[in-house]
Amino acid sequence: MKRLGFGQLILLAVLIVILIVTAVWAVSVWNATGDAVMGTHGWIALGLGTFFSLLIGCGLMALMFFSSRSGHDDVADPFRKREPPSE
């Protein structure tokens, strides 16, 4: 397995910092815009809902990718050039 270079580590660190700053900003905007404060259970539900939505989305994309690679979708492709049947 190839090790990450110095530039890649810097890029990864910058992206993680951007993710953290964005999450903190989103939480502060969420709390500042409304009178209703979301409690701990609400944050847990929001986090679990986001996690499972991403999990289902990634799982369906993986299934679509593997289905396409296995050749099961070739019959349903209307734009594929068909070879004439050999007699």
Phi, psi and omega per residue, in radians:
M1 nan 2.364 -3.079
K2 -1.392 2.378 3.107
R3 -1.405 2.675 3.117
L4 -1.307 2.435 3.082
G5 -1.400 3.033 -3.114
F6 -1.106 -0.751 3.134
G7 -1.113 -0.668 3.126
Q8 -1.197 -0.645 3.090
L9 -1.149 -0.703 3.104
I10 -1.106 -0.793 3.124
L11 -1.064 -0.755 3.110
L12 -1.089 -0.743 3.124
A13 -1.115 -0.739 3.129
V14 -1.115 -0.746 3.129
L15 -1.128 -0.661 3.105
I16 -1.159 -0.719 3.102
V17 -1.107 -0.735 3.105
I18 -1.085 -0.709 3.112
L19 -1.087 -0.776 -3.125
I20 -1.153 -0.782 3.132
V21 -1.088 -0.710 3.119
T22 -1.123 -0.726 3.132
A23 -1.140 -0.747 3.122
V24 -1.125 -0.736 3.111
W25 -1.091 -0.760 -3.126
A26 -1.091 -0.714 3.128
V27 -1.159 -0.737 -3.125
S28 -1.173 -0.689 3.101
V29 -1.166 -0.714 3.133
W30 -1.030 -0.774 -3.100
N31 -1.311 -0.459 -3.076
A32 -1.504 -0.319 -3.010
T33 -1.574 -0.269 -3.061
G34 -2.341 2.860 3.091
D35 -1.435 -0.398 -3.122
A36 -1.473 2.098 3.121
V37 -1.630 2.325 -3.136
M38 -1.526 2.244 -3.122
G39 -1.434 -3.031 -3.104
T40 -1.094 -0.731 -3.135
H41 -1.129 -0.616 3.091
G42 -1.138 -0.742 3.110
W43 -1.137 -0.675 3.105
I44 -1.121 -0.779 3.125
A45 -1.108 -0.714 3.116
L46 -1.111 -0.765 3.128
G47 -1.127 -0.778 3.130
L48 -1.169 -0.686 3.101
G49 -1.106 -0.744 3.101
T50 -1.122 -0.792 -3.125
F51 -1.052 -0.859 -3.088
F52 -1.236 -0.541 3.046
S53 -1.118 -0.771 3.087
L54 -1.132 -0.698 3.132
L55 -1.084 -0.792 3.134
I56 -1.162 -0.749 3.123
G57 -1.076 -0.790 3.119
C58 -1.156 -0.677 3.115
G59 -1.117 -0.733 3.118
L60 -1.184 -0.658 3.087
M61 -1.139 -0.690 3.101
A62 -1.128 -0.739 3.092
L63 -1.084 -0.697 3.113
M64 -1.140 -0.712 3.130
F65 -1.111 -0.853 -3.116
F66 -1.180 -0.597 3.091
S67 -1.151 -0.696 3.122
S68 -1.169 -0.684 -3.116
R69 -1.277 -0.435 -3.085
S70 -1.431 -0.215 3.102
G71 1.613 0.041 -3.135
H72 -1.211 -0.402 -3.082
D73 -1.593 -0.036 -3.089
D74 -1.134 -0.581 -3.105
V75 -1.204 -0.559 -3.064
A76 -1.530 0.013 -3.101
D77 -1.470 1.894 -3.082
P78 -1.310 -0.273 -3.076
F79 -1.695 -0.042 -3.125
R80 -1.280 2.403 3.086
K81 -1.293 2.268 -3.109
R82 -1.672 2.398 3.037
E83 -1.410 2.476 3.104
P84 -1.156 2.539 -3.136
P85 -1.133 2.408 3.122
S86 -1.451 2.383 -3.114
E87 -1.882 nan nan
